């Protein structure tokens, strides 16, 4: 994350406009991540077999173009082994989500680049802000490239979907991009006097973020490997609280942790419980912060979000055998992102210097 306060100097007249612009970017990246989740859950990710960053902005515009696109899809394993009964209308339905996902990414580029250039000419942002923004543009471009590499890996005669490992990499990179932009937004918009010097709380917050990183990674593993279908029960795992088939004696540790669906689900569940308990502890520790600070006022947000997240996860799991499970899964992912952002905000608010720290109750 950005740590140098001088790296984001903004003119007084432009600070509000820049903050709004960055906040819109945060919201749009969240939408992009959700679209990626919907694309995965609907099996739409391999529907577009070509990557045309510019020319691909428009979908097929006539019957002949649609047939050509459909024929290319018919050459890959997903169609041959899973969707061989698809009509053109069925193909158009999955094509939409992948196209919309890519189209939103293009719109993101426009929303970032054009105002950035305008703000430079209007002198609303200083030169020190240019480098971090260029890094953001590079990260966005890399994310697009990673997405295409992931899709291309599934365009063959053997795989019916892309690897959940590649999916997790794509997802985590998107979350890093989201967190980078949020941190940048906080640098511009949070008053210095609202930053509390809370080193112990900050370290606790960092621990929560590390655990949440692995939790979100295993969430991507769950979605990519359809691990929920292997044990759609709660609170037990197919009748046991400690599944006997977590691993096989012939399996490596790597295989067990990353490929065994029961192990993936068990780890995902266990991390959820652990994070929820630790956030309860963090909440009471944050209760000691001075009442006038935002950190004190926002301390309940992570707690509410983690409780909601656990509840939605259980509902998604119990309904995973039904078509409407996609709605629970998408809301579950959205809440996970909100939890991540809330912990990043509280981390930022607890990172003040001693000279501007709030008085903590003894």
C-alpha positions in Angstrom: 0.0 0.0 0.0 0.9 3.7 -0.3 2.6 4.8 2.9 4.1 8.2 2.1 1.6 11.0 2.9 3.4 13.3 0.5 2.7 10.9 -2.4 -0.9 12.0 -2.7 -0.8 15.8 -2.3 -4.0 17.3 -3.8 -4.9 20.9 -4.2 -7.6 22.2 -1.8 -10.0 23.0 -4.7 -9.5 19.6 -6.2 -9.5 17.4 -3.2 -13.2 16.7 -3.1 -13.4 16.0 -6.8 -10.4 13.7 -6.7 -11.7 11.8 -3.7 -15.1 11.3 -5.4 -13.4 10.1 -8.6 -11.3 7.6 -6.7 -14.3 6.4 -4.6 -16.2 5.8 -7.9 -13.3 3.8 -9.0 -13.4 1.6 -5.9 -17.1 1.0 -6.5 -16.5 0.1 -10.1 -13.8 -2.4 -9.3 -16.1 -4.0 -6.8 -18.7 -4.4 -9.6 -16.0 -5.8 -11.8 -15.1 -8.4 -9.3 -18.8 -9.4 -8.8 -19.2 -9.7 -12.5 -16.2 -12.0 -12.5 -17.9 -14.1 -9.9 -21.2 -14.3 -11.8 -19.2 -15.2 -14.9 -17.6 -18.1 -13.1 -20.8 -19.3 -11.4 -22.7 -19.3 -14.7 -20.0 -21.1 -16.5 -19.6 -18.2 -18.9 -15.8 -17.6 -18.7 -14.8 -19.7 -21.8 -17.7 -18.4 -24.0 -15.5 -15.8 -25.8 -12.5 -17.7 -27.4 -10.7 -14.6 -28.6 -9.1 -11.6 -26.8 -9.6 -8.3 -28.7 -9.0 -5.5 -26.3 -10.3 -2.9 -28.7 -12.2 -4.6 -31.5 -13.9 -6.9 -29.0 -15.8 -4.1 -27.4 -18.8 -4.8 -29.6 -20.6 -8.2 -29.5 -21.6 -10.0 -32.7 -24.0 -7.7 -34.5 -25.8 -10.1 -36.9 -26.8 -13.7 -37.2 -23.7 -14.7 -39.3 -21.3 -13.2 -36.7 -23.1 -15.0 -33.9 -22.9 -18.3 -35.7 -19.1 -17.8 -36.3 -18.6 -17.1 -32.6 -20.7 -20.1 -31.6 -18.7 -22.4 -33.9 -15.4 -21.3 -32.3 -16.9 -22.2 -28.9 -18.0 -25.6 -30.2 -14.3 -26.5 -30.7 -13.4 -26.5 -27.0 -13.9 -29.2 -24.4 -16.5 -27.3 -22.4 -19.0 -27.4 -25.2 -18.1 -31.0 -26.2 -18.3 -32.5 -22.7 -20.7 -30.2 -20.8 -22.8 -28.0 -23.1 -23.1 -30.0 -26.3 -26.9 -29.5 -26.1 -26.6 -25.7 -26.3 -28.5 -23.8 -28.9 -27.4 -20.4 -30.2 -29.7 -18.8 -27.6 -28.1 -20.7 -24.8 -24.7 -19.6 -26.1 -25.7 -16.0 -26.2 -26.8 -16.2 -22.6 -23.4 -17.2 -21.3 -21.6 -15.0 -23.9 -23.3 -12.0 -22.3 -21.7 -12.3 -18.9 -18.2 -12.8 -20.2 -18.7 -9.9 -22.6 -20.1 -7.6 -19.9 -17.2 -8.5 -17.6 -14.7 -7.5 -20.3 -16.8 -4.4 -21.3 -16.9 -3.2 -17.7 -13.1 -3.5 -17.6 -12.9 -1.2 -20.7 -15.2 1.3 -19.0 -13.0 1.3 -15.9 -10.0 2.3 -18.1 -11.9 5.2 -19.5 -13.2 6.3 -16.1 -9.7 6.4 -14.7 -7.7 7.8 -17.6 -9.8 10.7 -18.9 -10.4 12.3 -15.4 -6.8 11.7 -14.6 -5.6 13.7 -17.6 -8.2 16.5 -17.0 -7.2 16.8 -13.3 -3.6 17.2 -14.3 -4.4 20.0 -16.7 -6.6 21.6 -14.1 -3.8 21.3 -11.5 -6.1 19.5 -9.1 -3.5 16.9 -8.4 0.2 17.4 -7.9 3.1 15.7 -9.6 3.6 13.4 -6.6 0.3 11.8 -7.3 1.2 10.8 -10.9 3.5 7.9 -10.1 1.1 6.0 -7.8 -1.7 6.5 -10.4 0.6 5.1 -13.1 1.2 2.1 -10.9 -2.5 1.7 -10.7 -2.9 1.8 -14.5 -0.1 -0.8 -14.8 -1.8 -3.1 -12.2 -5.1 -2.7 -14.1 -3.5 -3.7 -17.4 -1.7 -6.7 -15.7 -5.1 -7.8 -14.3 -6.6 -7.8 -17.8 -3.6 -9.9 -19.1 -3.9 -12.3 -16.2 -7.6 -12.7 -16.9 -6.9 -13.6 -20.6 -4.1 -16.0 -19.7 -6.5 -17.7 -17.3 -9.2 -18.0 -20.0 -6.8 -19.2 -22.7 -5.7 -22.0 -20.4 -9.2 -23.5 -20.6 -9.5 -23.2 -24.4 -8.5 -26.8 -25.2 -9.8 -30.3 -25.8 -9.5 -31.5 -22.2 -10.5 -28.8 -19.7 -14.2 -28.0 -19.1 -13.3 -25.0 -16.9 -10.1 -23.1 -15.9 -8.1 -24.2 -12.9 -9.4 -22.9 -9.6 -5.8 -22.1 -8.8 -5.6 -19.7 -11.7 -9.0 -18.3 -10.7 -7.8 -17.6 -7.2 -4.7 -15.8 -8.6 -7.0 -13.6 -10.8 -9.3 -12.9 -7.9 -6.6 -12.1 -5.4 -4.9 -9.7 -7.9 -8.2 -8.0 -8.3 -8.6 -7.6 -4.6 -5.1 -6.2 -4.3 -6.0 -3.6 -7.0 -9.1 -2.8 -5.0 -7.2 -2.4 -1.8 -4.5 -0.3 -3.4 -7.1 2.1 -4.8 -9.0 2.3 -1.5 -5.8 3.1 0.4 -5.1 5.8 -2.1 -8.6 7.2 -1.6 -8.2 7.2 2.1 -4.9 9.2 1.7 -6.8 11.9 -0.1 -10.0 12.0 1.9 -9.3 11.2 5.6 -8.3 14.2 7.8 -5.0 13.8 9.6 -6.6 14.4 13.0 -8.8 11.3 12.5 -5.8 8.9 12.4 -5.1 7.3 15.8 -1.8 6.0 16.9 -2.8 2.5 17.9 0.2 0.2 17.2 -1.3 -2.9 19.1 -4.7 -2.5 17.4 -2.9 -2.0 14.1 -0.9 -5.3 14.5 -4.1 -7.1 15.4 -5.8 -5.6 12.3 -2.9 -6.8 10.1 -3.3 -10.3 11.5 -7.0 -10.2 10.6 -6.1 -9.1 7.0 -3.6 -11.9 6.6 -6.2 -14.5 7.7 -8.8 -12.9 5.5 -6.4 -13.1 2.6 -6.3 -16.9 3.0 -10.0 -17.1 3.6 -10.8 -15.2 0.3 -8.3 -17.4 -1.5 -10.1 -20.5 -0.2 -13.4 -18.9 -1.2 -12.0 -18.8 -4.8 -11.0 -22.4 -4.4 -14.5 -23.2 -3.3 -16.1 -21.5 -6.3 -13.6 -22.8 -8.8 -13.6 -26.4 -7.7 -17.4 -26.5 -6.8 -16.3 -27.9 -3.4 -19.6 -27.0 -1.8 -21.3 -29.8 -3.8 -19.1 -32.4 -2.0 -20.5 -31.6 1.4 -23.6 -29.4 1.3 -24.3 -29.9 5.1 -23.9 -27.8 8.2 -22.7 -27.6 11.0 -21.2 -31.1 10.2 -19.3 -32.1 7.0 -21.3 -35.0 5.6 -22.1 -36.1 9.1 -18.7 -35.6 10.7 -17.2 -32.6 12.4 -13.7 -33.8 11.5 -14.0 -35.5 8.1 -12.1 -38.7 7.8 -11.4 -38.1 4.1 -9.5 -34.8 4.5 -6.6 -36.4 2.8 -5.3 -39.7 1.4 -2.0 -41.2 2.5 -0.9 -41.1 -1.2 -1.7 -37.4 -1.5 1.0 -34.7 -1.1 0.3 -31.8 1.3 0.0 -29.4 -1.6 -2.6 -31.6 -3.3 -4.6 -31.9 0.0 -4.6 -28.2 0.7 -5.3 -27.0 -2.9 -7.2 -29.8 -4.6 -9.1 -32.0 -2.1 -12.6 -30.5 -2.1 -13.4 -31.7 1.4 -10.2 -30.2 2.7 -10.8 -27.0 0.9 -14.3 -26.7 2.4 -13.1 -27.6 5.9 -10.3 -25.0 5.8 -12.7 -22.4 4.5 -15.2 -23.1 7.3 -12.5 -23.2 10.0 -11.0 -19.9 8.9 -14.4 -18.3 8.9 -15.0 -19.3 12.5 -11.6 -18.2 13.6 -11.8 -14.8 11.9 -15.2 -14.2 13.4 -14.0 -14.9 16.9 -10.9 -12.7 16.4 -13.0 -9.8 15.1 -15.1 -10.0 18.2 -11.9 -9.7 20.3 -10.7 -6.8 18.0 -14.1 -5.0 18.5 -13.7 -4.9 22.3 -10.1 -3.8 22.0 -11.2 -1.0 19.6 -13.8 0.0 22.2 -10.9 1.7 24.2 -10.3 4.3 21.5 -11.4 7.9 22.1 -15.1 8.4 21.2 -14.3 11.3 18.9 -12.4 9.3 16.4 -13.8 7.5 13.3 -12.0 4.3 14.3 -14.2 4.1 17.4 -17.3 4.9 15.5 -16.6 2.3 12.8 -15.5 -0.5 15.1 -18.8 -2.3 14.8 -18.8 -2.5 11.0 -16.3 -5.4 10.6 -18.1 -7.3 13.3 -21.5 -6.9 11.6 -20.0 -7.8 8.2 -18.2 -11.0 9.5 -21.4 -12.2 11.1 -23.4 -11.6 8.0 -20.6 -13.2 5.9 -20.7 -16.4 8.0 -24.5 -16.6 7.8 -24.5 -16.1 4.0 -21.7 -18.7 3.6 -23.9 -21.2 5.5 -26.9 -20.4 3.3 -24.9 -20.7 0.1 -23.6 -24.0 1.3 -27.0 -25.5 2.3 -28.5 -24.3 -1.0 -25.5 -25.2 -3.3 -27.5 -28.1 -4.9 -30.1 -25.7 -6.2 -30.0 -23.2 -9.1 -30.8 -20.2 -6.9 -27.6 -20.8 -4.9 -25.8 -18.4 -7.3 -27.6 -15.5 -5.6 -26.3 -16.5 -2.1 -22.8 -17.0 -3.6 -22.7 -13.5 -5.2 -24.0 -11.8 -2.1 -21.5 -13.8 0.0 -18.6 -12.6 -2.3 -19.9 -9.0 -2.1 -19.9 -9.2 1.7 -16.4 -10.6 1.7 -15.2 -7.6 -0.2 -16.9 -5.2 2.1 -15.3 -7.0 5.1 -11.9 -6.6 3.4 -12.5 -2.9 2.8 -13.7 -2.3 6.3 -10.5 -3.9 7.8 -8.4 -1.8 5.4 -10.1 1.3 6.6 -9.7 0.5 10.2 -6.0 -0.4 9.6 -5.5 3.0 8.0 -7.3 4.8 10.8 -5.2 3.1 13.4 -1.9 4.0 11.6 -1.5 7.6 12.9 1.6 9.1 14.4 1.9 9.8 18.1 1.6 13.5 17.5 -1.9 13.2 16.2 -3.0 10.1 18.1 -6.2 10.1 20.1 -6.2 9.8 23.9 -6.8 6.2 24.8 -8.7 5.4 27.9 -6.5 4.0 30.6 
